């Protein structure tokens, strides 16, 4: 029963649609009708600007961290990842947003922060470096979580490896549209980084 309650709480925390609520409360705009239509951090930055984007990023990370920290808070010996993964599912299929949601990247990072802060720093560094080189949040997100899954396998931390691999598949599937735009050269770029510089140079 205790585990079931933690799973439900994790899902509900993850389901908080921060991008949707911030858009409606502060901008009177439904983010689903703007930009890519996604309610995650990248589209929030694109549609509402830096302050809103940073707020959504921090909230979504916090959702994963809080959800995965439940076993630590109540003194349970269950692996935090087994609870935290339901926050990512909630973020992707939010009960508060007609079972729509973001791409699970920031919330998954928050789960990793609760489980292993050093690995969180590693994954964040990979994301930032890749973002600066490619100027594409999609590429940085997929590469960051995929390398994290590979590291988990190398560490032979099998629960971590299974959860990280599962989340990698979720993130990759959620970025299918981005992959198509990358191939056609129409993928949106952040306004900085090498990729953005090279695209502008050749236009």
N, C-alpha and C positions, 0 to 999 in steps of 0.2 A: 504493500500500500504506500509506503514511504517513497519508494522508487517511482511509482505511478504518479504520485503528487508532484514530485520533482520534474518529471517529464512534462506533465501538463503545464506547470509553471514556466518551464523553459520554452515550451511552444508559444505560450501566450506572451512572454517577454519578447521572444523573437518576432512575433506577429505585429508588434507595434510599428505601424507604417510611418516612420518619422518624416520621410520625404513628402508623403501625402498630407500629413497633418500640418507640417510647417508651411507647405504651399497654400493650403486652404485657410489657415489661421492668419498668417502674416501677409500673404499676397492675394488671397481670394482667387486662387488659380488651382485647377486640378492638374497636377503634374503629368497625369496620364494623357493629357491632351497637348502636351508640349514636348519639344525635343524628340528624343527617342521613345517617349512614353513610359520609360522605366522610372521607378520611384527611388532608385538607389542614389549613391553619392555622386557619381559622375554626371548624371542627368540633372541632379539638383544644382551642382556647380554651374552647369551649362545654362540652365533656365533661370535660376534665382540668384546666382552670384556666389562669391567666396564665403561670406558669413553663413549663409544658409547651407552651403556645401560642407563647410567644416562642422557645423552643428550636426548635420545628418551623419557625417562620418564618425564623429565622436559618440553619438547616441547609438549607432549601429554596432560599433566596437563594444561599447558598454553592455549592450544587450547580450552579446555572446559571453562576455566576461562574467556578468551577473548570473546568467543561466548555468554556466559551467562551474561557478563557485559554490553552488548550493550544497554539494556533498561536503565541501570544506567547512562551510558555515555551520552545518548541523552535525558535523563529526561523523559522517557516513564514510565507509571505506570503498564505495563504488567509484570507479574511474570517472573523473569529471567529464571526460570526452563523451562518454556514453549518455550523459545528460545534456551536455552542451550542443550536441549535434541536432537536437530537436529545436534549438533556437534558430539554427540555420534553416531548417525546414519551415519553421514559422515565418522567418524573414522572406523566404522564397514563395511560400503559399500562405499568405496572411489571412487569418480568419476575419480580421478587421478590414480587409481590402478585397473582398470577393475572391479570396484565394489567389490573388496576384501578389507580386512583390518584386524585390530586387534580385540581384544575382549572387547573393550569399557571401560575397568576398569579405566585406568589413566585419560582418557578424562572425564568420569563421575565424578571422584574425583575432577577434575578441576571445573566442574559445581558446585559441592557442595561447593568448596572453595569460589566461587563468591556469592553463596546464603547464606551460613552460615559457617564462618571460624571455629567456635567451633565444629560443627558437622563434618567438614572436619578433624579436629584434632582427634575427636573420631573415625571416620572411619579409619583414618591412623594408629591410635594406635592399633585398632583391627587387621588390616592387618599385622602390624609389629609383634605383639605378636603371632598371628597365624602362621606367616611365620617362626618365631623362634622355635615354638613348632613342626610344621609339616614338615618344610623345603620344602613345596610345595606352589609355588606361586598361583596355581590354587585354592587350598583350602582356602588360605588367601583372595584371590580376591572374591570368591563366598560368603564366610562368612561375609566379610566386608560390601559388598553392600546389602546382605540380612538383616543383623542386622540394617543397616541404614534405610531400608524400614520399618522394624518393629518399629523402634524408631519414624519414621514419622507418622505411624499409631497411636502410643501411644500419640504423640503430638497432634493428630487430625488436623494436617496440611494437608488437603486432596489433594491439588495440589501436594505438596511434596510427599505425600504417593503414589499417582497414578504414578507420574513420577519415583520415586524410585522403585516402584514395577515393572513397565514396564522395567526399566533398569536392574533390578535383573533378570527378565526373559530372557532378551537379553544376559546377561553375563552367566547365567546358560546354555542356549542353545549353546553359543559359546564354552563352556567348556565340551561338551558332550564327546569328545574324551579323555579329561583328566580324566573324571570319569571312563571310561573303563580301562584306564591304572592304575588308583588307585586300582581298584578291582583286577587287575591281578598282581599288585605289580611292574609295570614297569614305573610308572610315574617318570619323571625327577625331581630331587631335587636340590635345591641350595646347594652350598658347605659349609653350616653351619647349625646350629640348631639341635634340639633334634632328629628330624626324620632322618636326615642324619647320625647322630652319631649312632642311633640304627640300621639303615640299614647296615652301615659299620661294626658294631660290630657282626652282625649275618651272615656276608658273609664269 
